[in-house]
Amino acid sequence: MTTDSINYIELAEKIKQWGKALGFADVGITDIDLSAHEEQLQRWLDHSYHGDMEYMAAHGMKRARPDELVPGTQRVISVRMNYLPPDASFAKALANKSTAYISRYALGRDYHKVMRNRLKQLGQKISSEVEPLGYRPFVDSAPVLERQLAEKAGLGWRGKNSLLIQKQAGSWFFLGELFVDIPLPVDQKDPFEGCGKCNACITLCPTGAIIEPYVVDARKCISYLTIELQGAIPEQYRSLIGNRIYGCDDCQLVCPWNRYGQLTKEQDFMARTQLKDRSLIELFMWDEATFLKVTEGNPIRRIGHQRWLRNLAVGLGNADYDESIVEALEKRLEDASDLVKEHINWALKQQSHKQQQTQRKQARLIRIIEKGLPRDA
């Protein structure tokens, strides 16, 4: 069917039905006018809140202008897909300092591949109805203001932690976009804004990365520090990272709306047993071949073995004193790269300090006990 004879209202409804059938929890359509967000984006870049993510600055305002990214784009189809796996066991993993905590979105298959494939299928379905059709799928892989587009498409509101929140689903979902060159009817932005006076995410962020409502300084964010940062993690943040070795979920965990979070039905997003809640020492002892094998098709692979070891060394430094931790760190120190060696040495100092604290506590306890014992005991 040619574009001249298409009923775009009916097509929009079909697109939403096809999207749901492909596993998307929600589908919305928006125009490409993001001019209202350009000033905030420029201010964020001017303050260098993007850190070492130079591609953010390199793309400039293209991120807010979809038709510059893909010429001819008229509409963006925005989708979301739930990823929260059953038995996420957040509290248990975070409370055990010897356990490696990995952000729950990264425990299964790489979402970029899963969602991009589904969006491509959606584009193919649309092109079977509209000829010719220009379309491009994106999943966190190009300069796209995905949360702002999703908000305009009626999928939720941007919370003070900068994430998109949906009143029936919280924020445990991925976003993706399909750029199309046809004039589909657009959905209205939902006027509901659920954050109100709540500042839980700002108050409880471990590193104070949410510097004001809706603004995140990536340079302080644990997700940035453990995933995007190429070099050494600044020392002032290492102890605050705790046992979080890949990403951070804290601003979502404290969000009241996530009591409505929906579990995923996608088998691809189910947690891999080799990654979920394993000991820091176990993961630290993986050689590169093991790391690459276990993380095949998983988003963690993108940081590489060296940054994996860097992050784990920080986690081991933050764990309670344990002689086996010291042994593991010293063993890895022998052939470590300069990047990893710096973090191992920091971790060894932390462990030494904790050992001294433990010894002082034990000595004090012995003195207290001895004081209270009878003379002939």
Number of C-alpha atoms within 10 A of each C-alpha: 11 10 14 8 8 13 10 15 12 11 16 21 13 14 19 20 14 17 24 16 11 16 17 23 19 17 25 25 28 23 19 17 15 16 11 10 14 16 11 12 17 14 11 16 16 11 10 17 18 18 18 16 16 11 11 19 19 10 14 15 21 19 21 24 20 24 18 12 17 16 12 15 22 18 24 30 28 27 29 23 22 24 26 23 22 13 9 17 12 16 9 12 20 18 12 15 20 24 24 28 29 23 18 22 23 22 26 24 22 19 23 18 14 15 24 20 16 17 27 16 16 22 22 14 15 20 15 12 14 19 13 13 16 17 22 16 22 21 21 15 10 15 19 21 18 22 20 20 28 27 22 26 23 22 28 26 25 20 22 25 24 17 19 22 28 25 17 13 18 21 28 26 23 20 23 28 27 21 26 22 18 18 16 20 16 18 17 14 18 14 11 11 13 17 18 8 6 13 16 18 23 22 15 15 22 20 19 16 21 23 17 13 14 13 17 20 18 21 22 22 21 29 19 21 25 25 20 18 18 15 13 16 23 10 11 10 17 22 17 16 24 22 30 24 28 26 22 24 19 17 19 19 18 17 20 15 18 18 14 14 20 19 16 19 15 16 11 18 23 21 21 16 11 12 18 20 22 16 19 23 21 13 18 23 16 15 11 13 9 13 18 17 11 16 21 14 18 21 19 24 16 15 15 14 19 16 23 23 26 24 28 31 31 31 28 33 29 23 22 16 21 14 12 10 22 20 13 17 25 16 12 17 17 9 10 17 13 12 16 24 20 16 26 27 17 19 25 22 14 20 22 17 13 18 16 12 13 14 12 12 12 12 12 12 12 11 11 11 10 12 10 8 9 7 7 4 5
